[in-house]
Amino acid sequence: MDLWKLLMLGVIAAGLLLIFGSPPEPPKLPEGFRVEEGTFHHRMAGGTREELFGIYPVDAGFRVVSLLHDKGKVLVEADFLYGPDWTPLAGTLTQRAPEEVRWLFSFDTGEAVVRKQVGPRETTEIFPLSGRAFPFDGDLLGPWDPVFRADPQAAVELLDIRRGSPRTMTLGTPEETKLRVFGRALPAERLEVTGEEGTLRFYRQGELLIGVRGEGLEAFLVEVLPEGIQELP
């Protein structure tokens, strides 16, 4: 084989390596000023994932964005809009894998309207709500942050946007606790939330949600809890 053919094969091989061998670009939050931001590290039985999280001040109130990805491959994107008192107004939820599906929703007094888009097809569902309810997704931690900022009492109604199922969660009494961070004690608040699928234990510092623990699940804000959730006795 002559030198020219060897060079051509080398160029082709290098091109294939760049196309198929390069890792995807890491996802980024939308541009703009954020009052809170960070990365939730999810530990589950099936592996680990990361969720980028940001809160943006906007004219209507607040915009909350979450991007869940697996080694750079975006799986789910949430972009929710809330009023100044953290009452949910509208938003979009996009599932990137295994197929792309988008949900667009709006909350009004007594009901939520959810439009589901799969390619050119669109369907609409209306869900009656008994009171103040919040959008929710089982794979994301970010949408829980506005729920607690709204300061619900005793119970909270959630609407699982992707699965189209309302649910009511019972709230325990917030308790003071301490979490270990590099050998030091970090004051925090612990709150248990119970539903049909079990109990979740959430951790906050001030108004910021910093972690959650449940059966087979742990997620924590790495900027605050770089070693994970280590509760001190």
C-alpha positions as CSV (number, residue, x, y, z in Angstrom):
1,M,0.0,0.0,0.0
2,D,1.5,3.3,-1.0
3,L,2.0,6.3,1.3
4,W,-1.0,8.3,-0.2
5,K,-3.5,5.5,0.6
6,L,-2.0,5.2,4.1
7,L,-2.5,9.0,4.7
8,M,-6.1,8.8,3.4
9,L,-6.9,5.9,5.7
10,G,-5.4,7.8,8.6
11,V,-7.6,10.9,7.9
12,I,-10.7,8.7,7.6
13,A,-9.9,6.9,10.9
14,A,-9.3,10.2,12.7
15,G,-12.6,11.6,11.4
16,L,-14.5,8.6,12.6
17,L,-12.9,8.9,16.0
18,L,-13.9,12.5,16.3
19,I,-17.5,11.8,15.3
20,F,-18.1,8.6,17.3
21,G,-15.4,8.6,19.9
22,S,-15.7,12.2,21.3
23,P,-17.9,12.6,24.4
24,P,-20.9,14.9,24.0
25,E,-20.5,18.6,25.0
26,P,-21.5,19.1,28.7
27,P,-24.9,20.7,28.9
28,K,-25.3,24.2,30.2
29,L,-28.0,26.2,31.9
30,P,-29.6,29.0,29.8
31,E,-27.8,32.3,30.0
32,G,-29.0,35.0,32.4
33,F,-28.7,36.1,36.0
34,R,-29.5,33.4,38.5
35,V,-30.3,33.9,42.2
36,E,-29.5,30.2,42.9
37,E,-27.6,27.6,40.9
38,G,-25.8,24.3,41.3
39,T,-25.5,20.6,40.4
40,F,-27.5,17.8,42.1
41,H,-25.6,14.5,42.0
42,H,-28.1,11.6,41.9
43,R,-27.1,8.2,43.2
44,M,-29.5,5.4,42.4
45,A,-29.4,1.6,42.1
46,G,-28.9,1.9,38.4
47,G,-26.0,4.3,38.5
48,T,-25.4,8.0,38.9
49,R,-26.6,11.1,37.0
50,E,-26.3,14.9,37.4
51,E,-28.9,17.6,37.3
52,L,-28.1,21.2,36.6
53,F,-30.3,23.5,38.5
54,G,-30.9,27.3,38.4
55,I,-33.4,29.9,39.6
56,Y,-33.8,33.1,37.5
57,P,-35.7,36.2,38.5
58,V,-38.2,37.2,35.8
59,D,-41.0,39.8,35.4
60,A,-43.6,37.3,36.3
61,G,-41.7,36.0,39.4
62,F,-39.2,33.2,39.0
63,R,-38.1,30.7,36.4
64,V,-36.7,27.4,37.6
65,V,-34.7,25.2,35.2
66,S,-33.4,21.7,35.6
67,L,-31.3,19.6,33.1
68,L,-30.8,16.0,34.0
69,H,-28.0,14.3,32.0
70,D,-26.0,11.1,32.0
71,K,-22.4,11.8,31.1
72,G,-23.4,14.8,29.0
73,K,-26.4,13.2,27.3
74,V,-29.4,15.2,28.3
75,L,-32.4,13.0,29.4
76,V,-34.9,15.4,30.8
77,E,-35.3,19.3,30.7
78,A,-37.7,21.3,32.9
79,D,-38.4,25.0,32.5
80,F,-41.1,26.1,35.0
81,L,-42.5,29.6,35.7
82,Y,-43.7,30.7,39.1
83,G,-45.3,33.8,40.5
84,P,-43.6,36.0,43.2
85,D,-45.2,33.9,45.9
86,W,-44.1,30.6,44.2
87,T,-47.5,29.8,42.8
88,P,-46.9,27.7,39.6
89,L,-48.0,29.4,36.4
90,A,-46.8,27.4,33.4
91,G,-43.9,25.6,31.9
92,T,-42.4,23.0,29.6
93,L,-41.0,19.5,30.3
94,T,-39.0,17.8,27.6
95,Q,-37.9,14.2,27.6
96,R,-34.9,13.7,25.2
97,A,-34.5,9.9,25.5
98,P,-35.5,7.2,24.6
99,E,-37.7,9.4,22.4
100,E,-38.3,13.1,22.3
101,V,-41.6,14.1,23.9
102,R,-42.6,17.6,25.1
103,W,-45.2,18.6,27.6
104,L,-46.5,22.2,27.9
105,F,-48.7,23.0,30.9
106,S,-50.4,25.9,32.5
107,F,-51.9,26.1,36.0
108,D,-55.1,28.0,36.9
109,T,-57.5,28.0,39.8
110,G,-58.8,24.5,40.2
111,E,-57.2,22.9,37.1
112,A,-54.1,22.3,35.1
113,V,-54.0,22.0,31.3
114,V,-51.3,19.7,29.9
115,R,-50.5,19.4,26.2
116,K,-48.3,16.5,25.1
117,Q,-46.4,16.7,21.8
118,V,-44.8,13.7,20.1
119,G,-43.6,14.6,16.7
120,P,-46.5,16.2,14.8
121,R,-49.1,14.7,17.2
122,E,-50.5,16.7,20.1
123,T,-53.0,15.7,22.8
124,T,-54.5,17.7,25.6
125,E,-55.5,16.7,29.1
126,I,-57.2,18.8,31.8
127,F,-56.5,17.8,35.4
128,P,-58.8,19.0,38.2
129,L,-56.9,20.3,41.3
130,S,-58.4,20.5,44.8
131,G,-56.2,23.4,45.8
132,R,-52.7,24.9,45.3
133,A,-50.8,22.3,43.4
134,F,-47.2,22.1,42.0
135,P,-45.7,20.6,38.8
136,F,-43.5,17.6,39.6
137,D,-41.3,15.0,37.8
138,G,-40.1,11.8,39.5
139,D,-36.6,12.1,38.0
140,L,-35.9,15.7,39.0
141,L,-35.1,17.2,42.3
142,G,-35.1,20.9,41.2
143,P,-38.9,21.3,41.0
144,W,-39.1,20.4,44.7
145,D,-37.3,23.6,45.7
146,P,-40.2,25.9,44.8
147,V,-42.6,23.6,46.6
148,F,-40.8,24.2,49.9
149,R,-40.3,27.9,49.2
150,A,-44.1,28.2,48.9
151,D,-44.3,27.0,52.6
152,P,-47.1,24.5,52.2
153,Q,-48.8,23.3,55.4
154,A,-49.4,19.6,56.4
155,A,-49.9,18.4,52.8
156,V,-49.1,19.3,49.3
157,E,-50.7,18.3,46.0
158,L,-48.3,17.5,43.1
159,L,-49.0,16.8,39.4
160,D,-46.6,14.4,37.8
161,I,-46.5,16.1,34.4
162,R,-45.0,13.2,32.3
163,R,-47.2,10.5,33.9
164,G,-50.3,12.6,34.1
165,S,-51.1,11.7,37.7
166,P,-51.9,14.0,40.6
167,R,-50.8,12.9,44.1
168,T,-51.0,14.2,47.6
169,M,-47.9,14.2,49.9
170,T,-48.0,14.6,53.6
171,L,-45.5,16.9,55.2
172,G,-43.8,16.3,58.5
173,T,-42.6,18.9,60.9
174,P,-39.2,20.5,60.0
175,E,-36.4,19.6,62.3
176,E,-33.0,21.0,62.9
177,T,-30.1,18.7,62.0
178,K,-26.4,18.8,61.2
179,L,-24.6,17.4,58.1
180,R,-20.9,16.5,57.9
181,V,-18.9,18.5,55.4
182,F,-15.1,17.9,55.4
183,G,-15.2,17.0,59.0
184,R,-17.3,20.0,60.1
185,A,-21.0,20.3,61.1
186,L,-23.2,22.2,58.7
187,P,-26.6,23.3,60.2
188,A,-29.5,22.3,58.1
189,E,-33.3,21.6,58.2
190,R,-34.7,18.1,57.7
191,L,-38.3,17.5,56.5
192,E,-40.0,14.2,55.8
193,V,-42.5,13.9,53.0
194,T,-44.7,10.8,52.8
195,G,-46.8,9.5,49.9
196,E,-48.1,6.3,48.5
197,E,-44.6,5.2,47.3
198,G,-42.9,5.8,50.6
199,T,-41.1,8.5,52.6
200,L,-38.6,11.0,51.3
201,R,-36.3,12.9,53.6
202,F,-35.4,16.4,52.3
203,Y,-32.6,18.7,53.5
204,R,-32.5,22.4,53.2
205,Q,-30.1,25.2,54.2
206,G,-32.2,28.4,54.6
207,E,-34.5,28.3,51.6
208,L,-32.2,26.3,49.4
209,L,-32.9,22.6,48.9
210,I,-29.6,20.8,49.2
211,G,-30.5,17.1,49.2
212,V,-32.9,14.2,49.5
213,R,-32.8,10.6,50.6
214,G,-35.3,7.8,49.9
215,E,-35.5,4.1,49.3
216,G,-32.6,3.4,46.8
217,L,-32.1,7.1,46.1
218,E,-29.8,9.9,47.3
219,A,-29.3,13.3,45.6
220,F,-27.3,16.2,46.9
221,L,-26.1,19.6,45.8
222,V,-22.4,19.1,45.3
223,E,-21.5,22.7,45.9
224,V,-22.8,22.4,49.5
225,L,-22.5,18.7,50.2
226,P,-19.5,17.5,48.1
227,E,-19.2,14.3,50.1
228,G,-22.9,13.5,50.0
229,I,-25.5,13.4,52.8
230,Q,-23.8,12.5,56.0
231,E,-26.1,13.3,58.9
232,L,-24.5,13.7,62.3
233,P,-26.2,12.2,65.4
